[in-house]
């Protein structure tokens, strides 16, 4: 498979990518880069296509047009064998953790090692214990997912995501539904593991305070396109009305409360009705 030219600093690049469901376009002519070795946050209003972008990078969904390059290789044209090989270089922490309910914590983390390596059981045991130790849960290895708190579940999911020492780790809303302590712990772990393991991290989040604390690079998606890209400081300083509204959590601005619709009077059939003359 040919390798395309990509920026030296980018591990993932989207080039003029368009994706939609039927006539509904989710992403239109989107181009962006995920810098290697950095923590990148993908943020924006609900329905902007953030999780869809993650699925496109992992090859779970195919774009109608454009390219998704992982270290120069186009994911959109890969056959199943090649795609699975690339996915082994990506770790995924799913929304709400998505642990296997009938497996212990240990077995959840060991699962990708059993599936994708031929390592001995003794070596797998050592790797699993190291990954669980990294997220502070080596002592919870024999627990079942039903015995874990929400924060512990995310940390086990993070240990599983890094089990194969991936080049890229993808997080789909890792902070959703967590209490303040668990949220801050998870955010700190993403930052620390990215630096200590020389990873590249990409995450979707609506928790802006923690996002801006740990991210090196921020991409804002809205209305099917990239509306801003840069450092957290640049996002705060942006004069773009949509960026200003989103970053400052303002209810009024380009992002409207109402879904696009016809005039209310027209929808009720009142527009065509003649007004009644007032009796004199």
C-alpha positions as CSV (number, residue, x, y, z in Angstrom):
1,X,0.0,0.0,0.0
2,X,1.5,3.4,-0.9
3,X,2.5,5.8,1.8
4,X,1.4,9.4,1.5
5,X,3.4,12.4,2.5
6,X,2.2,13.7,5.9
7,X,3.6,16.4,8.2
8,X,6.6,15.1,10.1
9,X,4.9,15.8,13.4
10,X,1.5,14.2,12.6
11,X,0.5,10.6,13.4
12,X,-3.0,11.0,12.0
13,X,-4.1,13.3,9.2
14,X,-7.6,13.8,7.8
15,X,-7.6,15.2,4.2
16,X,-10.7,16.7,2.7
17,X,-12.9,14.2,4.4
18,X,-16.6,14.0,3.9
19,X,-19.0,11.7,5.8
20,X,-22.7,11.5,6.3
21,X,-25.7,9.3,6.8
22,X,-27.8,9.4,3.7
23,X,-28.5,13.0,2.9
24,X,-27.4,14.2,6.3
25,X,-23.8,15.4,6.1
26,X,-21.9,15.1,9.4
27,X,-18.4,16.1,8.3
28,X,-17.8,18.2,5.1
29,X,-14.4,18.6,3.6
30,X,-12.6,18.3,6.9
31,X,-8.8,18.5,7.1
32,X,-6.9,18.2,10.4
33,X,-3.7,16.8,11.9
34,X,-3.1,15.0,15.2
35,X,0.5,15.8,16.3
36,X,2.7,12.9,17.4
37,X,3.6,12.7,21.1
38,X,1.0,15.3,22.1
39,X,-2.4,15.2,23.9
40,X,-5.0,16.5,21.5
41,X,-8.6,17.4,22.5
42,X,-11.4,17.2,20.0
43,X,-14.2,19.4,21.3
44,X,-17.3,21.2,20.0
45,X,-21.1,21.3,20.3
46,X,-23.2,18.1,20.5
47,X,-23.7,16.5,17.1
48,X,-20.6,18.1,15.6
49,X,-19.1,14.8,14.5
50,X,-16.5,14.2,17.2
51,X,-17.2,10.6,18.0
52,X,-17.7,10.0,14.2
53,X,-14.2,11.3,13.7
54,X,-12.8,8.8,16.2
55,X,-14.6,6.0,14.3
56,X,-13.3,7.1,11.0
57,X,-9.7,7.1,12.4
58,X,-10.2,3.6,13.7
59,X,-11.7,2.4,10.4
60,X,-15.0,1.4,12.0
61,X,-16.7,3.7,9.6
62,X,-15.6,4.6,6.1
63,X,-15.8,8.1,4.6
64,X,-17.7,8.9,1.4
65,X,-14.6,10.9,0.2
66,X,-11.3,12.1,1.4
67,X,-8.5,10.3,3.3
68,X,-7.7,9.2,6.8
69,X,-3.9,8.8,7.1
70,X,-2.3,6.9,10.0
71,X,1.4,7.5,9.7
72,X,1.0,8.0,6.0
73,X,-1.2,5.0,5.3
74,X,-4.8,5.6,4.1
75,X,-7.1,3.8,6.5
76,X,-10.1,4.3,4.1
77,X,-8.6,1.9,1.5
78,X,-7.2,-0.8,3.8
79,X,-8.5,-4.4,3.5
80,X,-9.6,-6.1,6.7
81,X,-6.2,-7.7,7.4
82,X,-4.2,-4.5,7.0
83,X,-6.8,-2.6,9.0
84,X,-6.6,-5.0,12.0
85,X,-2.8,-4.6,11.9
86,X,-3.1,-0.9,12.2
87,X,-5.7,-1.1,14.9
88,X,-3.2,-3.1,17.0
89,X,-1.2,0.1,17.1
90,X,-4.2,2.0,18.5
91,X,-5.6,1.8,22.0
92,X,-9.3,2.7,22.6
93,X,-10.9,3.7,25.8
94,X,-14.6,3.5,25.1
95,X,-17.3,5.8,26.5
96,X,-18.2,4.5,30.0
97,X,-15.4,2.0,29.9
98,X,-17.2,-0.8,28.1
99,X,-15.6,-3.6,30.2
100,X,-16.6,-7.2,29.7
101,X,-19.1,-7.8,32.5
102,X,-18.3,-11.5,32.9
103,X,-14.5,-11.0,33.2
104,X,-12.4,-9.9,36.1
105,X,-10.4,-6.7,36.0
106,X,-7.3,-8.8,35.3
107,X,-8.9,-10.7,32.4
108,X,-10.3,-7.5,30.9
109,X,-6.8,-6.0,30.7
110,X,-5.3,-9.3,29.5
111,X,-7.9,-9.7,26.7
112,X,-6.0,-7.8,24.0
113,X,-2.8,-9.5,24.9
114,X,-4.4,-12.9,24.5
115,X,-6.1,-11.9,21.2
116,X,-3.1,-10.2,19.5
117,X,0.1,-11.7,20.9
118,X,1.6,-15.1,21.4
119,X,3.1,-14.2,24.7
120,X,3.3,-16.7,27.5
121,X,0.9,-16.6,30.4
122,X,3.6,-15.6,32.8
123,X,4.6,-12.6,30.6
124,X,1.0,-11.6,30.1
125,X,0.5,-11.7,33.9
126,X,3.5,-9.4,34.4
127,X,2.3,-6.9,31.7
128,X,-1.2,-6.8,33.1
129,X,0.0,-6.2,36.6
130,X,2.3,-3.4,35.4
131,X,-0.6,-1.7,33.5
132,X,-2.9,-2.0,36.5
133,X,-0.2,-0.6,38.7
134,X,0.2,2.3,36.4
135,X,-3.5,3.3,36.9
136,X,-3.4,2.5,40.7
137,X,-5.6,-0.7,40.5
138,X,-3.2,-3.6,40.9
139,X,-5.0,-4.5,44.1
140,X,-8.3,-4.7,42.3
141,X,-7.3,-7.3,39.7
142,X,-9.7,-10.0,41.0
143,X,-12.7,-7.7,41.2
144,X,-15.6,-7.9,38.7
145,X,-16.7,-4.8,36.8
146,X,-19.9,-4.7,38.8
147,X,-17.8,-4.2,41.9
148,X,-16.1,-1.1,40.6
149,X,-16.9,2.6,40.9
150,X,-17.3,4.7,37.8
151,X,-13.8,6.1,38.2
152,X,-12.3,2.7,38.7
153,X,-14.0,1.4,35.6
154,X,-12.4,4.1,33.5
155,X,-9.0,3.4,35.0
156,X,-9.3,-0.3,34.2
157,X,-10.4,0.6,30.7
158,X,-7.4,2.9,30.4
159,X,-5.1,0.0,31.5
160,X,-6.7,-2.2,28.8
161,X,-6.2,0.5,26.2
162,X,-2.5,0.7,26.8
163,X,-2.0,-3.1,27.2
164,X,-0.4,-3.4,23.8
165,X,1.8,-0.3,24.2
166,X,0.0,1.5,21.3
167,X,1.3,4.5,19.4
168,X,-2.0,6.2,19.6
169,X,-4.6,6.1,22.4
170,X,-8.1,7.3,21.6
171,X,-10.6,8.3,24.4
172,X,-14.3,8.8,23.8
173,X,-15.5,11.1,26.5
174,X,-13.3,9.7,29.3
175,X,-14.7,12.2,31.9
176,X,-18.4,11.8,31.3
177,X,-20.4,11.0,34.5
178,X,-17.4,11.1,36.9
179,X,-17.3,12.8,40.3
180,X,-14.8,15.7,40.6
181,X,-12.1,13.5,42.2
182,X,-12.4,10.7,39.7
183,X,-12.5,13.2,36.8
184,X,-9.3,14.9,37.9
185,X,-7.6,11.6,38.5
186,X,-8.5,10.3,35.0
187,X,-7.3,13.5,33.4
188,X,-4.0,13.4,35.3
189,X,-3.5,9.8,34.2
190,X,-4.1,10.6,30.6
191,X,-1.4,13.3,30.8
192,X,1.1,11.3,32.8
193,X,0.8,8.1,30.8
194,X,1.1,10.1,27.5
195,X,4.4,11.6,28.7
196,X,5.9,8.6,30.5
197,X,5.0,6.1,27.7
198,X,5.7,8.4,24.8
199,X,2.2,8.0,23.5
200,X,0.0,10.2,21.3
201,X,-3.4,10.8,22.9
202,X,-6.7,11.9,21.3
203,X,-9.8,12.5,23.3
204,X,-13.3,13.9,23.0
205,X,-14.6,15.8,25.9
206,X,-17.2,18.4,27.0
207,X,-15.4,19.0,30.3
208,X,-13.5,22.2,29.3
209,X,-11.6,22.9,32.5
210,X,-9.8,19.6,32.6
211,X,-9.5,19.5,28.8
212,X,-7.6,22.8,28.7
213,X,-5.4,21.7,31.6
214,X,-4.0,18.6,30.0
215,X,-4.3,19.2,26.2
216,X,-1.4,20.5,24.1
217,X,-3.5,20.9,21.1
218,X,-7.2,21.6,20.7
219,X,-9.5,21.1,17.7
220,X,-13.0,22.5,17.7
221,X,-15.5,20.9,15.4
222,X,-18.9,22.5,14.6
223,X,-21.3,22.5,11.7
224,X,-19.4,19.7,10.0
225,X,-16.1,21.5,9.8
226,X,-13.0,22.5,11.8
227,X,-13.7,26.0,13.1
228,X,-10.6,26.4,15.2
229,X,-7.3,24.6,16.0
230,X,-4.5,25.5,18.3
231,X,-3.3,25.6,21.9
232,X,-5.7,26.0,24.8
233,X,-4.5,29.6,25.2
234,X,-5.3,30.4,21.6
235,X,-8.8,29.0,22.0
236,X,-9.4,31.3,25.0
237,X,-8.1,34.3,23.0
238,X,-10.0,33.5,19.8
239,X,-12.3,36.3,18.5
240,X,-14.4,33.8,16.5
241,X,-18.0,34.1,17.7
242,X,-18.6,30.3,17.8
243,X,-15.3,29.6,19.6
244,X,-16.0,32.4,22.1
245,X,-19.5,31.0,22.8
246,X,-18.3,27.4,23.3
247,X,-15.2,28.1,25.3
248,X,-17.1,30.5,27.6
249,X,-20.2,28.2,27.9
250,X,-22.6,31.0,26.7
251,X,-26.2,30.0,25.9
252,X,-26.5,32.7,23.1
253,X,-24.4,32.8,20.0
254,X,-24.0,31.0,16.7
255,X,-24.9,27.6,18.2
256,X,-28.7,27.9,18.5
257,X,-31.0,26.3,21.0
258,X,-33.5,25.3,18.4
259,X,-32.9,22.8,15.6
260,X,-33.5,24.4,12.2
261,X,-37.2,24.7,11.6
262,X,-39.9,26.6,9.8
263,X,-41.7,29.5,11.5
264,X,-43.9,28.4,14.4
265,X,-47.0,30.1,12.9
266,X,-46.4,28.3,9.6
267,X,-45.9,25.0,11.3
268,X,-49.3,25.5,13.1
269,X,-51.0,26.4,9.9
270,X,-51.7,29.9,11.1
271,X,-49.8,31.9,8.5
272,X,-52.4,31.3,5.8
273,X,-55.4,32.1,8.0
274,X,-56.9,35.6,7.6
275,X,-57.0,37.5,10.9
276,X,-60.4,38.0,12.4
277,X,-61.9,41.4,12.2
278,X,-62.7,42.8,15.7
279,X,-66.4,43.3,16.2
280,X,-67.2,47.0,16.5
